[in-house]
């Protein structure tokens, strides 16, 4: 009958819509976890302390942001009395790797 056909079509549409919303929710959750892990990585890189007065320095740090964690390592080179170069890397719980470098000049 027409009602049976219509009910089947509506049910199929509902199932498809529910599946699409589940996939969207899962993707949003995955992106949230990745961004939280990336934030943890950035936090870990910025937490590496610098030792003043040394030409070379190596440091490590760890961080936690929401449910994600990261560790970081960094090397600092004092290339002259007024110039410092820094290279940091981080690894997070969502299998992300971050790399950052920077240079400071003082006078």
C-alpha positions as a Markdown table, in Angstrom:
| # | Residue | x | y | z |
|---|---|---|---|---|
| 1 | Unk | 0.0 | 0.0 | 0.0 |
| 2 | Unk | 1.0 | 3.6 | -0.3 |
| 3 | Unk | 1.4 | 4.0 | 3.5 |
| 4 | Unk | 3.7 | 1.1 | 3.7 |
| 5 | Unk | 5.8 | 2.5 | 0.8 |
| 6 | Unk | 5.9 | 5.9 | 2.4 |
| 7 | Unk | 6.8 | 4.5 | 5.8 |
| 8 | Unk | 9.7 | 2.5 | 4.3 |
| 9 | Unk | 11.0 | 5.7 | 2.5 |
| 10 | Unk | 10.7 | 7.8 | 5.7 |
| 11 | Unk | 12.5 | 5.1 | 7.7 |
| 12 | Unk | 15.3 | 4.8 | 5.1 |
| 13 | Unk | 15.7 | 8.6 | 5.1 |
| 14 | Unk | 15.8 | 8.6 | 9.0 |
| 15 | Unk | 18.4 | 5.9 | 9.1 |
| 16 | Unk | 20.5 | 7.7 | 6.5 |
| 17 | Unk | 20.2 | 11.0 | 8.3 |
| 18 | Unk | 21.1 | 9.4 | 11.6 |
| 19 | Unk | 24.2 | 7.8 | 10.0 |
| 20 | Unk | 25.3 | 11.1 | 8.6 |
| 21 | Unk | 24.9 | 12.8 | 12.0 |
| 22 | Unk | 26.9 | 10.0 | 13.7 |
| 23 | Unk | 29.7 | 10.4 | 11.1 |
| 24 | Unk | 29.7 | 14.2 | 11.6 |
| 25 | Unk | 29.8 | 13.8 | 15.4 |
| 26 | Unk | 32.7 | 11.3 | 15.1 |
| 27 | Unk | 34.6 | 13.6 | 12.9 |
| 28 | Unk | 34.1 | 16.5 | 15.2 |
| 29 | Unk | 35.3 | 14.4 | 18.2 |
| 30 | Unk | 38.3 | 13.3 | 16.2 |
| 31 | Unk | 39.2 | 16.9 | 15.3 |
| 32 | Unk | 38.7 | 18.0 | 18.9 |
| 33 | Unk | 41.1 | 15.3 | 20.1 |
| 34 | Unk | 43.7 | 16.3 | 17.5 |
| 35 | Unk | 43.4 | 20.0 | 18.3 |
| 36 | Unk | 43.7 | 19.3 | 22.0 |
| 37 | Unk | 46.8 | 17.2 | 21.4 |
| 38 | Unk | 48.3 | 20.0 | 19.2 |
| 39 | Unk | 47.7 | 22.5 | 22.0 |
| 40 | Unk | 49.4 | 20.1 | 24.4 |
| 41 | Unk | 52.4 | 19.9 | 22.0 |
| 42 | Unk | 52.6 | 23.7 | 21.7 |
| 43 | Unk | 52.4 | 24.0 | 25.5 |
| 44 | Unk | 55.2 | 21.4 | 25.9 |
| 45 | Unk | 57.5 | 23.3 | 23.5 |
| 46 | Unk | 57.0 | 26.6 | 25.3 |
| 47 | Unk | 57.7 | 25.0 | 28.7 |
| 48 | Unk | 61.3 | 24.0 | 27.8 |
| 49 | Unk | 63.5 | 26.1 | 30.0 |
| 50 | Unk | 66.6 | 28.0 | 28.6 |
| 51 | Unk | 69.9 | 28.1 | 30.5 |
| 52 | Unk | 71.4 | 31.6 | 30.4 |
| 53 | Unk | 75.1 | 32.0 | 29.8 |
| 54 | Unk | 75.7 | 28.7 | 28.0 |
| 55 | Unk | 76.4 | 28.4 | 24.3 |
| 56 | Unk | 74.4 | 25.2 | 23.9 |
| 57 | Unk | 71.4 | 24.0 | 25.9 |
| 58 | Unk | 69.1 | 21.0 | 25.6 |
| 59 | Unk | 65.8 | 20.7 | 27.4 |
| 60 | Unk | 62.6 | 18.6 | 27.6 |
| 61 | Unk | 59.1 | 19.2 | 28.8 |
| 62 | Unk | 55.7 | 17.5 | 29.1 |
| 63 | Unk | 52.2 | 18.9 | 29.1 |
| 64 | Unk | 48.6 | 17.9 | 29.4 |
| 65 | Unk | 45.6 | 19.7 | 27.9 |
| 66 | Unk | 42.1 | 18.3 | 28.5 |
| 67 | Unk | 42.5 | 14.5 | 27.8 |
| 68 | Unk | 45.6 | 14.8 | 25.6 |
| 69 | Unk | 49.3 | 14.8 | 26.4 |
| 70 | Unk | 52.6 | 15.7 | 24.7 |
| 71 | Unk | 56.3 | 15.7 | 25.3 |
| 72 | Unk | 58.8 | 18.0 | 23.7 |
| 73 | Unk | 62.5 | 18.4 | 23.3 |
| 74 | Unk | 64.5 | 21.4 | 22.2 |
| 75 | Unk | 68.0 | 22.7 | 21.5 |
| 76 | Unk | 69.1 | 26.2 | 22.0 |
| 77 | Unk | 72.2 | 27.6 | 20.3 |
| 78 | Unk | 73.7 | 30.9 | 21.4 |
| 79 | Unk | 75.4 | 31.9 | 18.1 |
| 80 | Unk | 76.8 | 35.1 | 19.4 |
| 81 | Unk | 76.6 | 37.3 | 22.5 |
| 82 | Unk | 73.4 | 38.9 | 21.1 |
| 83 | Unk | 71.8 | 36.0 | 19.0 |
| 84 | Unk | 70.0 | 32.9 | 20.0 |
| 85 | Unk | 68.6 | 30.2 | 17.7 |
| 86 | Unk | 66.1 | 27.6 | 19.0 |
| 87 | Unk | 64.8 | 24.3 | 17.5 |
| 88 | Unk | 61.9 | 22.4 | 19.3 |
| 89 | Unk | 59.9 | 19.4 | 18.4 |
| 90 | Unk | 56.9 | 17.7 | 20.1 |
| 91 | Unk | 55.1 | 14.4 | 20.0 |
| 92 | Unk | 51.5 | 14.1 | 21.1 |
| 93 | Unk | 49.0 | 11.3 | 22.0 |
| 94 | Unk | 47.2 | 11.6 | 18.7 |
| 95 | Unk | 50.4 | 10.7 | 16.8 |
| 96 | Unk | 51.1 | 14.3 | 15.8 |
| 97 | Unk | 54.5 | 15.8 | 15.6 |
| 98 | Unk | 55.2 | 19.5 | 15.8 |
| 99 | Unk | 58.4 | 21.3 | 14.9 |
| 100 | Unk | 59.2 | 25.0 | 15.7 |
| 101 | Unk | 62.2 | 27.1 | 15.2 |
| 102 | Unk | 63.0 | 30.7 | 16.1 |
| 103 | Unk | 65.7 | 33.3 | 16.4 |
| 104 | Unk | 66.2 | 36.2 | 18.8 |
| 105 | Unk | 68.5 | 39.1 | 18.5 |
| 106 | Unk | 69.1 | 41.4 | 21.4 |
| 107 | Unk | 71.0 | 44.7 | 21.8 |
